[in-house]
């Protein structure tokens, strides 16, 4: 009896604390939505600068998420399966972009692609200026978001029983075939989660992107520009529209990943 009362009390406390936390997350968003008029939202949707920035944010983030996956998944598999000297250091390097201030991340990326860098000089020979280009935006997005993909995929590969891979190799399957037909399919839910998180994190990036490319504007940069130039009333509808689109894209990707998992 005494145990039942304690359980009920703890449950009520946890429900109260959970409700406060959810309210903390939802309240600013509800305030943002309720303070934006529907006509103003439709006018914003017709604004070519806004729609162009949304397309740029989504497109560049999606492209560089796919490109990063080609390199990130092998690294994630190595981190999941291999033990080697300095592994903790490598893991620390992978996590560095998460803890860096975003402005510092942008400065680091800027130094990497500037005309004084090896990559920048090579691009200059070809007639390209990387700074202020969609490529710079994509690099900044990928730099701050790729740890989410690597860590999620690593956890997925760690959950795959090694005995299945060993059995396949004992039957003559090549390491790549084992990875493609056993490891990757079984880790797919975690890989998809990592891809979704990297994509979502990339398209919402502001601090690193604004340093390497103020123009062309991604939507986070456009929101800041309108707030800085015209005030809250001009920035709020853009923010609401971008949030709606981000939520819809995020839900669609989650449902797609769940559907593939069930099949």
C-alpha positions as CSV (number, residue, x, y, z in Angstrom):
1,X,0.0,0.0,0.0
2,X,2.8,2.4,1.0
3,X,4.6,1.4,-2.2
4,X,1.5,2.2,-4.3
5,X,1.3,5.7,-2.8
6,X,4.9,6.4,-3.5
7,X,4.6,5.2,-7.1
8,X,1.5,7.4,-7.7
9,X,3.3,10.5,-6.2
10,X,6.4,9.9,-8.3
11,X,4.2,9.5,-11.4
12,X,2.4,12.7,-10.8
13,X,5.7,14.6,-10.2
14,X,7.1,13.2,-13.4
15,X,4.0,14.1,-15.4
16,X,4.1,17.6,-14.0
17,X,7.8,18.1,-14.8
18,X,7.2,16.6,-18.3
19,X,4.3,18.9,-18.9
20,X,6.4,21.9,-17.9
21,X,9.2,20.8,-20.3
22,X,6.8,20.3,-23.2
23,X,5.2,23.7,-22.4
24,X,8.7,25.3,-22.5
25,X,9.2,23.8,-26.0
26,X,5.7,24.5,-27.4
27,X,4.9,27.9,-25.9
28,X,7.3,30.0,-28.0
29,X,6.2,28.3,-31.2
30,X,2.5,28.8,-30.4
31,X,3.2,32.5,-29.6
32,X,5.0,32.9,-32.9
33,X,2.1,31.2,-34.8
34,X,-0.7,33.1,-33.1
35,X,1.0,36.5,-33.6
36,X,1.2,35.9,-37.4
37,X,-1.8,36.6,-39.5
38,X,-2.9,34.2,-42.2
39,X,-3.0,36.9,-45.0
40,X,0.6,37.9,-44.0
41,X,1.7,34.3,-44.2
42,X,0.2,34.0,-47.7
43,X,1.9,37.2,-48.8
44,X,5.2,35.8,-47.5
45,X,4.6,32.6,-49.5
46,X,4.3,34.7,-52.7
47,X,7.6,36.5,-52.0
48,X,10.1,35.1,-54.5
49,X,13.0,36.0,-52.3
50,X,11.5,33.9,-49.5
51,X,10.7,30.9,-51.7
52,X,14.1,31.0,-53.3
53,X,15.8,31.0,-49.9
54,X,13.7,28.0,-48.8
55,X,14.6,26.1,-51.9
56,X,18.3,26.9,-51.5
57,X,18.2,25.8,-47.8
58,X,16.4,22.5,-48.5
59,X,18.3,21.7,-51.7
60,X,21.8,22.4,-50.6
61,X,21.3,20.6,-47.2
62,X,19.8,17.5,-49.0
63,X,22.6,17.4,-51.6
64,X,25.4,17.7,-49.0
65,X,23.7,15.2,-46.7
66,X,23.8,12.6,-49.5
67,X,27.4,13.5,-50.4
68,X,28.5,13.3,-46.8
69,X,26.9,10.0,-46.4
70,X,29.2,8.4,-48.9
71,X,32.2,9.2,-46.6
72,X,30.4,9.2,-43.2
73,X,29.0,5.7,-43.4
74,X,32.4,3.9,-43.8
75,X,33.8,6.0,-41.0
76,X,30.8,5.1,-38.8
77,X,31.3,1.4,-39.6
78,X,35.0,1.5,-38.7
79,X,34.2,3.3,-35.4
80,X,31.6,0.6,-34.6
81,X,33.6,-2.5,-35.5
82,X,37.3,-1.7,-35.2
83,X,39.4,-1.2,-32.1
84,X,42.6,0.8,-32.7
85,X,45.0,3.1,-30.9
86,X,43.7,6.6,-30.8
87,X,40.1,5.7,-31.3
88,X,39.0,8.0,-28.5
89,X,40.8,10.8,-30.2
90,X,39.1,10.1,-33.5
91,X,35.7,10.1,-31.8
92,X,36.6,13.4,-30.2
93,X,37.5,14.9,-33.5
94,X,34.1,13.7,-34.9
95,X,32.3,15.5,-32.1
96,X,34.2,18.7,-32.3
97,X,31.8,20.5,-34.7
98,X,29.0,19.9,-32.2
99,X,30.7,21.8,-29.4
100,X,32.2,24.6,-31.5
101,X,30.5,28.0,-31.4
102,X,28.8,28.3,-34.8
103,X,30.6,31.5,-35.6
104,X,33.9,29.7,-34.9
105,X,32.8,26.9,-37.1
106,X,32.0,29.4,-39.9
107,X,35.5,31.0,-39.5
108,X,37.1,27.6,-39.7
109,X,35.2,26.7,-42.9
110,X,35.9,30.2,-44.4
111,X,39.7,29.5,-43.9
112,X,39.3,26.2,-45.6
113,X,37.6,27.5,-48.7
114,X,39.1,31.0,-49.0
115,X,41.2,32.0,-51.9
116,X,44.4,31.7,-49.8
117,X,43.7,28.0,-49.1
118,X,44.8,25.2,-51.3
119,X,41.2,24.4,-52.2
120,X,40.4,28.0,-52.9
121,X,43.5,28.4,-55.1
122,X,42.5,25.3,-57.1
123,X,39.0,26.6,-57.5
124,X,40.4,30.0,-58.6
125,X,42.4,28.3,-61.3
126,X,39.2,26.8,-62.6
127,X,37.5,30.2,-62.5
128,X,35.4,29.7,-59.3
129,X,35.2,31.7,-56.1
130,X,34.0,29.4,-53.4
131,X,33.2,32.0,-50.8
132,X,29.7,33.3,-51.2
133,X,28.6,30.3,-53.2
134,X,26.1,27.4,-52.7
135,X,29.2,25.2,-52.3
136,X,30.3,27.3,-49.3
137,X,26.9,27.1,-47.8
138,X,26.9,23.3,-48.2
139,X,30.3,22.9,-46.7
140,X,29.2,25.0,-43.6
141,X,26.0,23.0,-43.3
142,X,27.8,19.6,-43.5
143,X,30.6,20.6,-41.1
144,X,28.2,21.4,-38.2
145,X,25.8,18.6,-38.9
146,X,27.8,15.5,-40.1
147,X,28.5,14.3,-36.5
148,X,24.8,13.5,-36.1
149,X,25.0,11.1,-39.0
150,X,28.2,9.5,-38.0
151,X,27.2,8.9,-34.4
152,X,23.7,7.6,-35.3
153,X,25.1,5.3,-38.0
154,X,27.8,4.1,-35.6
155,X,25.2,3.1,-33.0
156,X,23.2,1.3,-35.7
157,X,26.2,-0.7,-36.8
158,X,27.1,-1.6,-33.2
159,X,23.7,-3.1,-32.8
160,X,24.2,-5.5,-35.7
161,X,25.3,-8.9,-34.3
162,X,28.9,-9.5,-35.5
163,X,28.2,-13.3,-35.8
164,X,26.0,-12.6,-38.8
165,X,28.8,-10.8,-40.6
166,X,31.3,-13.5,-39.6
167,X,28.9,-16.2,-40.9
168,X,28.6,-14.5,-44.2
169,X,32.4,-14.0,-44.5
170,X,32.9,-17.7,-43.7
171,X,30.6,-18.6,-46.6
172,X,32.8,-16.6,-49.0
173,X,31.1,-13.2,-49.0
174,X,33.5,-10.3,-49.6
175,X,33.7,-7.6,-46.9
176,X,31.9,-5.1,-49.2
177,X,29.1,-7.6,-49.9
178,X,28.7,-8.2,-46.1
179,X,28.5,-4.5,-45.5
180,X,26.0,-3.9,-48.4
181,X,23.7,-6.9,-47.8
182,X,23.9,-7.4,-44.0
183,X,25.4,-4.6,-42.0
184,X,23.8,-1.7,-43.8
185,X,20.2,-3.1,-44.1
186,X,20.1,-4.1,-40.5
187,X,21.5,-0.7,-39.4
188,X,19.1,1.2,-41.8
189,X,16.8,2.6,-39.2
190,X,19.7,4.3,-37.4
191,X,21.3,5.4,-40.7
192,X,18.0,7.0,-41.8
193,X,17.7,8.7,-38.5
194,X,21.2,10.1,-38.8
195,X,20.5,11.3,-42.4
196,X,17.3,13.0,-41.3
197,X,19.0,14.7,-38.3
198,X,21.9,15.9,-40.5
199,X,19.6,17.2,-43.1
200,X,17.4,19.0,-40.5
201,X,20.4,20.4,-38.7
202,X,22.0,21.6,-41.9
203,X,19.0,23.4,-43.3
204,X,18.5,25.3,-40.1
205,X,22.1,26.4,-39.7
206,X,22.8,30.2,-39.4
207,X,26.0,31.0,-37.6
208,X,28.4,29.2,-39.8
209,X,26.5,29.9,-43.1
210,X,26.3,33.6,-42.6
211,X,30.1,33.9,-42.3
212,X,30.9,32.0,-45.5
213,X,28.0,33.2,-47.6
214,X,25.6,36.1,-46.7
215,X,24.5,36.0,-50.3
216,X,22.8,34.0,-51.7
217,X,20.6,33.9,-48.6
218,X,19.4,30.8,-47.0
219,X,16.2,31.2,-45.0
220,X,17.8,31.5,-41.6
221,X,20.0,34.2,-42.9
222,X,17.0,35.9,-44.6
223,X,15.1,35.8,-41.3
224,X,18.0,37.5,-39.6
225,X,18.4,40.1,-42.4
226,X,14.7,41.1,-42.3
227,X,14.7,41.3,-38.5
228,X,17.9,43.4,-38.5
229,X,16.7,45.7,-41.3
230,X,12.9,46.0,-40.8
231,X,12.1,44.5,-37.4
232,X,10.1,41.7,-35.9
233,X,6.9,42.1,-38.0
234,X,8.8,41.5,-41.2
235,X,10.9,38.6,-39.9
236,X,8.1,36.7,-38.1
237,X,6.1,35.5,-41.2
238,X,9.2,34.2,-42.8
239,X,10.1,32.3,-39.6
240,X,6.6,30.8,-39.4
241,X,6.6,29.7,-43.0
242,X,10.0,28.1,-42.7
243,X,9.0,26.3,-39.5
244,X,5.9,24.9,-41.2
245,X,7.9,23.7,-44.1
246,X,10.6,22.2,-41.9
247,X,8.0,20.4,-39.8
248,X,6.3,19.0,-42.9
249,X,9.6,17.8,-44.4
250,X,10.7,16.3,-41.1
251,X,7.4,14.4,-40.7
252,X,7.6,13.2,-44.3
253,X,11.1,11.9,-43.9
254,X,10.2,10.2,-40.6
255,X,7.2,8.5,-42.2
256,X,9.3,7.4,-45.2
257,X,11.9,5.9,-42.9
258,X,9.2,4.1,-40.8
259,X,7.6,2.8,-43.9
260,X,10.9,1.4,-45.2
261,X,11.6,-0.1,-41.8
262,X,8.2,-2.0,-41.8
263,X,8.8,-3.3,-45.3
